[in-house]
Amino acid sequence: MSIEIRRVTKQFGDFAALKNIDLTVNTGELVALLGPSGSGKTTLLRIMAGLETPDSGEILFHGENATDRSVRDRHVGFVFQHYALFKHMTVFENVAFGLRVRPRSNRPSNEEIRAKVHSLLQLVQLDRMESNYPSQLSGGQRQRVALARALAVEPKMLLLDEPFGALDAKIRQELRLWLRRLHDELHITSVFVTHDQEEALEVADRIVVMNEGRIEQVGTPEEVYDHPVNPFVYHFLGNVNLFHSRVGEGRVKIGPLEIDAPEHAAAQDTPAVAYVRPHDIEIERHKNGQPAIAALIQHIQSVGPVVRLQLNRQDTGQMIEAELSKERYRELGLKAGEVVFIKPRHWTVYQGEGI
Amino acid sequence: MFAPSGLKIAESVPLNRARTEPAVVRWLLIATALLFLGFFLLTPLIVIFAEALQKGFALYLESFKDPEAWAAIRLTLLTAAIAVPLNLVFGVAAAWAIAKFNFVGKNVLTTLIDLPFAVSPVISGMIFVLLFGMQGWLGPWLQEHEIKIIFAVPGIVLATIFVTFPFVARELIPLMQAQGTEEEEAAIVLGASGWQTFFRITVPNIKWGLLYGVILCNARAMGEFGAVSVVSGHIRGLTNTMPLHVEILYNEYNFVAAFAVASLLALLALVTLAAKRFVEWKSHQPSVGQR
């Protein structure tokens, strides 16, 4: 089922949580709402579920206006950030709850409920835990029970609020991949909220980047990562180096370097900032006759496949982060305290002072 | 598997000499507390039973054969039987509204719930006399329709409800606020109706707090003197509750009977304490279902 959000706004007292949001989630898609806390992503998710009412605007499910449809009649599966499992019920009863509260006329029989719950618990790999209580489960297990419970009512869409927020790094990683596989199996329209860009980039089909109640950019992980539309998105999707400068006639001067910025061809000596990702910084031992920025290696972190360098620009004293592969690192034979020459491989230039 | 209760932690940690007061100070404090407790709490309790039984057990039992004593006991039970369930419903509704919703006038409601604790019970009784008494605001209308509230059972019940109103609500508000609304939201998203959510999710989560509030409410409903005294009129066999009956007997120098009825109230207090202790123990015990 597709979800369409049209011109939705929401105000909490003086705080504008959502400002004129337009968004379409296509059938079978897995979409991430990504943003810092206070960006309105959870509010938007709760409005989709009907747990909050928008001040204005419309919500359409499958093309039908569902703005005033009650929570019960929306048939959504919602997974809460802190799971919200029913403490006084066993895992089995938690998952069965949505079936047991149905009106008698379309309530499945006890055997049907049993079969359904068992198949769901198998799906989330918890079939041996059915008579345990939530307090006896680990965080990751609770999360999976919450998911099974949401799926039990065969929802038309699945909404997840910071689904991995409260778990430790290793389990997060596992559950993330598991959720992606589950989605590929069930093809249920899903929206999840996260503040972790890695999570969004890794799991989602499309990412909705939000900030201060607005949508900054919508796109596939590649689109938002490689072509961020503004400095905020650039910042939020990963580490970045800022080179403050001025742009004129499509050229930006960074120290001894000059880089192209054809999109700013009309600008005349305007303040601008060039954004460069750490892995887009090229490092050479020698200038090779070309202009490059001299920088001092301050610190090397060489654990894992990627080596991270902290460099200090010799001309301005600015700190620069760079990443390179282990092979390249060995080839160059870098050591802390040495001076190297750097230049950006890819960059994006925005006018203004940057953020 | 289960976290030990706070009490057990305190017991199992050996006294840290460096951080505790010298023995003399500790014993002095404990002795003071015990003396105080003994003098003000234990002695009166002993006196009640000693006085009640001073002329023998036979005479003690004889006191309860008095029809007026029986009437007082029955009236007290009736009053509690009406006041406690009503306050249970009011209390849950008020706590639910305050803990789970935001609305205009929420602070006013929270303050109003405490009102019966803030005013003297005698004043509470007076309010009902001023409202429903012969010279009261509604007096003439009530008289016209031959409805008797003051100096009758309805007045006693009303005064008792008023005085015992805060117990259940006060017990539940912090509990429900701490629990938040997530489980209820989860139930509604799963398709549960309001009633299903209330009985299957909310009630199991608050049951011990609820029982605790009911026990305290019941103890006060049976023991209330001031407010009931004002509206009762002290008509023997008709509008005397147990506490009022004790006073009358005592004023007539009928000490054995007075203390005999008083001993019943004292027993109720002991049972209440035991029940309260049990509920506290039960609710703090992390039963399988609780975190």
Interface residues (C-beta under 8 A of the other chain):
Chain A: A49 L51 V71 R72 H75 V76 G77 F78 F80 H82 A84 L85 F86 K87 H88 M89 F97 G98 V101 R102 Y133 P134 S135 Q136 R149 A150 A152 V153
Chain B: M1 E182 E183 E185 A186 A187 I188 V189 L190 G191 A192 S193 Q196 R200 I201 P204 N205 P286 V288 G289 Q290 R291
